[in-house]
Structures are given as C-alpha cells and as structure tokens.
Amino acid sequence: MRLERGDAVGLTRALVRTDSRNPSLVSGGPGEGEAARLLAGVLEAWGFRVEVQEVAPGRPNVIARVGTPGANALLFNGHLDVVGVEGMRHAPFDAEERDGRIYGRGAADMKAGVAAMCAAAALAADDLSHGELIVAAVVDEEFASHGTRALVDRGVRADAAIVAEPTGLAVMPAHRGFVWITLTFRGRAAHGSRWELGVDAIRHAGLVLAELDALDRGELTRHTHRLLGHASLHASLIAGGTGMSTYPDHCELKVERRTMPGETPAQVMAEVETACARVRARRPELRVEIAVTLAQNPSDVSTNAPIVRALTDALTQQAIPVRTEGMSAWTDCALLNEAGMPAICFGPGDIAVAHADEEYVDIEEIPRAAAVLERLARNWCGTGPESLWRS
C-alpha cells in the first residue's frame, strides 16, 4: 500500500485493519504474515533496506535499516502479533475512529508503537550520518517471544534499544519478570464415607495455597523496586477430583509469581518448596511434584544509562513532560538486555487497555511518540548533542 513517508497515523490504521492474531494463542489465528508483508512493502517504499526473515512457517520478522552501518547503532523493536478478540465490544479490525481514538485489537498493544517507530526512522533517515538505525517488527511476543529470540540468535545487535510498547509517552526502564509453577498433588481415592482410607489431594493443595497466600501478603511485600513496587504471587488455575462422593486422588494447582529485578526462578522454586515443607510438617502424607513450566526474567536499566538520558533529552526537546515509571507487563526488553543491548519501553497508548474488550489508542499520541523517537534517532545516530548523555 502507498502511504506518505513518515505517516504514523496512516500506518497505524493499516496495521490495525490487518488481522495478526497469534496462532499459538488463538486457534485458527492467521499469524503475522500479512501484517509483515504490508509493513515490509511500506518500509521499502520509504527507502529502508529491508529483510524478511521467517521465524516459523508464514510468520516472519521484518528487519529494516537506515543510516550508516557501524558505530552508534540503535534498535527500535515492536511486535506484530495480537491476542484474541472474543468478547470485544467493537469491531476488532475496522480501525474505527471516534472521540479522537483509533479502536481495534492491537491499536495500543502495539501497532501504534510499531507505526510510530517506523515513521520516526523514516523521517530521521536523511540525518543518520554517524550510525545505523535498525527497525525490527517481530512475531510471537504475546506467546513465547520467538521473534525477538530469533532476532538475537541471528546476530542483530545495537548499542541500545527502544521497545515501543504502550507507555503513554512515559519512559519505562524496568519491568517485572514472571515464573509459572505447576504443583501436582497426589492423594488416595476412596469412598467419601471412608475417611480412614482416603487422602484428599484438593485439601492438600488448599493448605499449600494458604502458605503461599501468607508468603504473598508477607515476605513478598518486602521484595521491592524503586519503579515497580513489590513482588507478587497468585493462583491461576486449579483442577482435581472425580466426583462428589470420592476422595480426590489428584489436584493440579498452577501459580504465577511476578518477580523483581535480581530475583531468579531458583529462588521462586525454593519459596514454593518451603511452603510445601511447612504443610508436610503437619501432614506427612503430603505428596506433591513441583515444576517450573515457564520463566521470563525481569528487566532493569539504570535511570542514568545513556539510552534513558538520550530519550529524556528527546522528550525535553519536543517539549513533552518527562515521566519515568515502571512497566507493569513483561516485554521483549528482557531478552534484549540479556543479549547486551540496554532496552527500555516507550510508546503511544495505555497498557491498561491492552488485551481488553475495548482497545484503543489516542490518535494525538502517535505523532508525538514518532516525533520523540525521530529526535532520539537523530541525536543517537546523527549529529545531535550525543555528548550530553554519552559522557
């Protein structure tokens, strides 16, 4: 499709109208292929050097470059996949405009951010004489982040990165991680009247859950971070039993532990094992298997890091108030940081409406975000006052 170079709002509309539901989350979801082809075509027309790299069948990353390869490389990263649309209160892919907003699945999370970062790169392209700007629109962030993992595995590197998640134009240098744990309890089936024979797996799960509740209300409130508040834990899913008059011989409890920077999956596992040990001291018949099913690390970049100072300067230069906050959700920043690229979140939209039954982005935020990112790109890769924050 044809869009005026740097038209962030027009690109947002086009991307929102393109169904890119993640097939790993949504049965029959089409994936990111159509959105990737659309974006690759726009970026080629805007003068980028574009690669389309397949991560899974029909699910490619789009990697576009402008500027001068070499020193002062900066990465703009965003994901093209979206979650399901069941229960939405408006058409999910019409990009309806009303009350100064664009409505649609992915409008906030995060097609407006992708559009803003692409437009910014296009508008800054002619002034990037001292570095390279890499724009990466990736797949699968909403499930297992295979897109950014592939990006890193295939050697894409930069000195720093912006992930254009919805922050409402706040600078977000840190976010929580998470650990998913499954506890499988084994009891002994017996008739409901035979208390002397039965072992109640569901009751044992409840006793362990009470210990985890005490952990959440006590010790975890002391695991704090200056921008993120404190750690937390909640029960996500539970299933067990076979009938009303039968002692349940099994119960599966799944919990999620949101972690602070510095906390590890091993520490979380030890917390859960300690909770089970406390119950076992009272109920020696407790039998439980504990397994980590998925873990993603937190992300934490110093507020004095060059990329934070550079983004703060760009906001100031655009006369936009500087707000520094913590991101509530997990993002691909963690993977980029682990690969040696300090990464922070900044973009248009409100994370509170991501995945919601009503999702939208305020139209005025999109060009404002693009202007800030354009200024950042010029300062980082061009002839801007980079000495102010590189010192």
N, C-alpha and C positions, 0 to 999 in steps of 0.2 A: 504494500500500500504506500501511497505518497503522503508524507507529512512534511510540513515546513521544518527545516533544520532547527532543532532545539525546542520543538513544540512538546513540552512535557505534559500538558493537559490533554492534547490530542492523542498522544501515545498512551496515556493512562486509559482513556476511553477505549481505545482499540484493544488494549490488553485485557481490560475487564470484560469486554464483549467476547473474548476468546476463552472457551471452557478448557481449563487446565487442571481439572480435579486429579489428585494423586491416586493412581490405580492401586497403590499399596494400602490406601486408606478407604477408598470408595470402590466397591465392586462395579466394574464397567466404566470406571473413570478413564477419560481419554488420554491422560498424561499431558506432558508439556510440549509435545512435538509441534502442534500448530502454533502455539504462542512463540516457541523458539524460532520457527521459520519466519513468522511475522517480524519478530524483533531483529533477526539477522538481516532481513531484507531492508528494514528501515535503517539500520546502522551502516550497512554497505552504501545505501544511497546518501547517507550523511558523511561518508568519507572515511569510515573506520576500516582497519584491517581486521577482517572477521574470520574466525574459525568456528565451526560447529562440530563439537566432539560428543559422540554418542556415549552415554553412561550406561544405559540399558536400552533394549530394543525400543526404538521410537521415542526415546527420552534423552535428548541431547542438551548439553551445556552450550551456551553461546559465549564466546570469549572474543572481545573486540578491543583493539588497541589504537591509541592515537599518541602523538608526541614522539619524543626521541628516545629510543631504547638506550638503556644504560643506567646512570645514576638517578636517584630521586624517583624511584618507581612508586606509584600509588595505585591501590586496588579499590575499585568500587564493586561491591558484591550485593546481589539480591537474588531471591528465589522466585521462580515462575509458577510453582505448584500451589494449589489451593486445596482446602478441605471440602467436605461435603456440603450440600445445600438443603438437606432435609429440614423442614420447619421454618424456612426463611419467610419473612413477611413481605418480601418484594421480589420481583423477578431477579434471579441471581446473575444473569449475564446480559442484561439490557443496558447497563451503564446509564440508568435513568438519572437525569439531573433535576434536582429541585432543592429549593432553600439553600442554594449555594454549595450543594454537595453532589458528588457522584456516588450513586448507590450500586452495590454489586459485590458478589463474592470475590475477595481478593483486592477490593478497592483500597482498603487500608493495609492489608497483610498479603502481599506488599507490592502490588503492581504500581501504585502511585510512587513508591520509593524507587522501583526499578526505572520507571519513566523519568523521574527527577534526576537520577544519577546518569542516565544515558543522555538526557538533554544537556546536563551540565558539562559532560565530557565533550559533546559536540560543540557547544558554544565556546569552550575553552581551547579547542583543538589547535587553533592557529597560533596560540601563545605558549605552547609547551616546548620551549626550546632547550630546557635543562632537565628533562626527564620524560618518563613514559607513564601514561595513564591507562590502566587495564580495567576494562568493564567486564564483569562476569555475571551472567544471568544463569542461575544453576537450577537443577532439578532436585526434588525429593527432600527439601528441608523439613517439610511437615511430617516426615516419617523417620528416615534414618540418615538424612544428610549425605546420601551417596553422591550428590552433585559436587558439593564442596570438598568432600573426601577425594573424589576423582581429580578435582582441580589441583589439590595439593599433591596428590600422588603423581600427577603428570608434570610436576615441576614448576607450576606457576608461583612466582614469588614477587613480593614487593616489600618496600621498607615499612609500609603501614597500610591499614585498610579501613574503609568505612563500610559497614553493613547497613543498608538503607531501610532498616525496619522502622515501623511507625513509632516515633518518639514525641510527636507533637512539636518538633524542632528543638527538643532538649538534647543536650549532649549526654550520652549514656555510656560510661566507660566500663561498667561492670554488670554482670547478671548472675543469677543462681545457676547451679547445676542440679541434676537430679539422679536418683538411684531408684530403680524399680526392683522390689524384692518379692518373691513368692514364697510363702510358708505353706507347706503341705503337712497337715496333721493326720495322724493315723490313730484310729480308735479301735473298738471291737464291737461288731454288730451283735445285737441281742434283742429279744422282745422287750417292748417298753416297760413291761412289768418286772423284768429280771435285772434289777439294779445291781445285784451282786455279780452279774456276768458282763454287763455292758460297759464300754468305755466311750464316753461322749467326746468325739473329736471336735464338734462345734463348740462345746463348753470350753475345751482347752484353748481353742482359737480365741474365744472371748476373754479368757484370763490373760493370754498374751497381749491381746489388743488393749486391755486395761493397763498393762505395764507400759505399752507404747504410748498410750494416752498420757500417762504420768511423765514419760520422757518428753513428749511434745510440750506439755504445759510447764515443765520444769527446766531441765538441763538445756533443752534446745533454745529456750528464750535467751540464754546467755551466750549462744554462738552467734555473734553479731558482726555486721559490716557497716561501715560508715554510710554507704549509699543504699544498702539492700535490706536493712532491718535484721531480722533473726531467722535462723533455720526453722524448718517445719517438717511435720510428718502427718500423713493422713491415710486412712484406709480407703482403697479404691474399689476393690471388688471382693466378694466373698461368695462361696458356693459349697454346699455339702449336704449330706443326708440323703436318705432314700424314701422315707415315709414317716407319718406322724407317730406310729407305734413301734418304731425301730430306733435303737441307739445308733447314731451315725458313726460309721467306721472311717469316714474321711471328711476332711474340710480343707478347702484351699482359700487362703487369705492373701490378697495382693495389696501391698502398701507402697506408697511413693514418699520418698524422703527428699525434700529440696535442700540442697547443700550450699554452704557459703564457700567463698574462695579459701583455699587451704584445707578443706575437708576432702577426704578420699572415700571411694567405695569400700575399702577395707575397714575404715573407721565406722562407717554406717553398718556394715555387716557385724562388727563387734558389738554395736549397740543392740542390734536385734538378738544376737546370741545371748547377751547379758539378760535381756528381758525374758527370754525363754528359760534361762538358767534359774531366774528367780521363781518362775512358775514351777519348774521341775523340783525345786527345793521343797515346795508344798505338795506337789502332785508328781511323785516319782514315776508314775505310769505315762507321763507326757512323752509322746513320740512325734517329732517334727523334723522335717527336712527344710533347709533354708537355702535359697538360690537367688543370686543377682541375675535378673533377666535382661536388664539394660541399664547402662550408666553413661551419663554425659557430664563432663567436668564443668565447673563454673568458669567464668571469665572475669579477669580483673586487670585493668590497665591503669597505671598511676595517673592521677589528675594533672601531674606535671609532665607527662610524657609528651614528646614532640607532636604527635598526632592530635592530642587533646588541646594543646596550646594553639596549634595551627587552626583547628576547627573553631575554637573560641575566638581567635583573631578574625576568621572569616565571618562569623556571626556579627562581631562588632563592626566590621567594615560594611556590612549590609544593614546596620542599624537595627538589628534584631536582638532583643534581650537574651543574655546568656543564662541558661538554666542547666545545672549539672545534676543528674539524677541517676538512680539505678533502674535497669530494665527488669521487669518482673519475669518475663518469659526467657526460656533458653533460646539461644541463637547460634548461628554458624561462627560468630566471633570466637567462640571457644576453640574451634578447630583451627582457625587461622592463627590465633595466639599460640597454640601448641606447635604450629609449624614455623614459629619465629616471626610472625607478622602481627605487630600490635594492632588490634582491631577494636573499634568502638561502634556503637549504634547511633545513627542519626537519620531521620527521615520524616516525611509528612504522615499525618494520620494518628489515630488514637489506638493503642494496643488493646484498650478495653472493648472495642467493637470487633476485634479480630475473632473469627470463628462464630460470631454471634448470629442471632436470627435476623438482625438488621445491621448490615455492614456498609460503611460509607467513608469517604474522605472529604474534608473541606477543600473545595477547589482552590481557594486562595493560598493554601499551604503548599501546593505542588510547585508553582513557580518560585515561591520564596525558598523552598528547600533547594530547588535547582540553582538559584542564584548563589546561595551559600556554598554549595558544592562546586559550582563553577569558580567562585573566588578561591576556595581551598585548592582546587586543581591548579589554578594559575600561580598561586603562591608556592605550592609544593614542587610543581614540575616546570614552572615558567620563570619569570623574572621578578616575582613578588618578594616581599620582605621576609624571606625564609630565615634570615639570620636571627630574627627576633625569637624564634622558638627552636631553632636548631642548636643554639649555643648551650 
